[in-house]
């Protein structure tokens, strides 16, 4: 992983936060270890085709998950749902360089949240790499609490 690229992605973190008017929401993660990503997607009509207008995310996890989620929200913009569904964790994290083995799950978690949001409209079961939290309402902190995560520390990263 390119540490300079990671730091730059974190410095330039975009689209962090809830999207109240989202068309779809997807959450993926493991309440046991505290790593979770929630992604919101808003569509628009472009030339008679439904494309992703914007996306945002919340993440409880490491810097790599935050960076990949931020990158993903930019990569999917202007794509159809079908085009976005073809993106793999490797493609979503590519700007950071090859991830070390212990960080590959970060890309997979973001891919899972993206797929869960994209498939939310179809009411299909999300295709996620890690367990999905069923409750899509409220904040990510609410989801952690509802899943029984009552011990440990949660780090919230705010950007300006």
KAMOUR-V750623 format. One record per backbone hydrogen bond with DSSP energy under -0.5 kcal/mol. CO is the residue of the C=O (numbers start at 1). NH is the residue of the N-H. If there is no record, write none. Layout:
co=CO nh=NH
co=CO nh=NH
//
This chain:
co=1 nh=3
co=2 nh=6
co=3 nh=7
co=4 nh=8
co=5 nh=9
co=6 nh=10
co=7 nh=11
co=8 nh=12
co=10 nh=13
co=15 nh=57
co=19 nh=22
co=24 nh=41
co=26 nh=39
co=28 nh=37
co=29 nh=31
co=30 nh=33
co=30 nh=34
co=30 nh=35
co=34 nh=36
co=35 nh=30
co=36 nh=60
co=37 nh=28
co=38 nh=58
co=39 nh=26
co=40 nh=56
co=41 nh=23
co=41 nh=24
co=42 nh=53
co=42 nh=54
co=44 nh=46
co=44 nh=51
co=46 nh=49
co=49 nh=46
co=49 nh=51
co=51 nh=44
co=51 nh=53
co=52 nh=78
co=54 nh=42
co=56 nh=40
co=57 nh=17
co=58 nh=38
co=59 nh=61
co=60 nh=36
co=62 nh=66
co=63 nh=67
co=64 nh=68
co=65 nh=69
co=66 nh=70
co=67 nh=71
co=68 nh=72
co=69 nh=73
co=70 nh=74
co=71 nh=74
co=71 nh=75
co=72 nh=76
co=74 nh=77
co=76 nh=79
co=79 nh=52
co=80 nh=84
co=81 nh=85
co=82 nh=86
co=83 nh=86
co=84 nh=87
co=88 nh=92
co=89 nh=93
co=90 nh=94
co=93 nh=96
co=94 nh=97
co=96 nh=2
co=100 nh=103
co=100 nh=104
co=101 nh=104
co=103 nh=106
co=103 nh=107
co=104 nh=108
co=105 nh=109
co=106 nh=110
co=107 nh=111
co=108 nh=112
co=108 nh=129
co=109 nh=113
co=110 nh=114
co=111 nh=115
co=112 nh=116
co=113 nh=117
co=114 nh=118
co=115 nh=119
co=116 nh=120
co=117 nh=120
co=117 nh=121
co=119 nh=123
co=119 nh=124
co=120 nh=123
co=126 nh=128
co=131 nh=29
co=132 nh=134
co=134 nh=136
co=139 nh=143
co=140 nh=144
co=141 nh=145
co=142 nh=146
co=143 nh=147
co=144 nh=149
co=145 nh=148
co=148 nh=150
co=154 nh=156
co=155 nh=157
co=156 nh=158
//
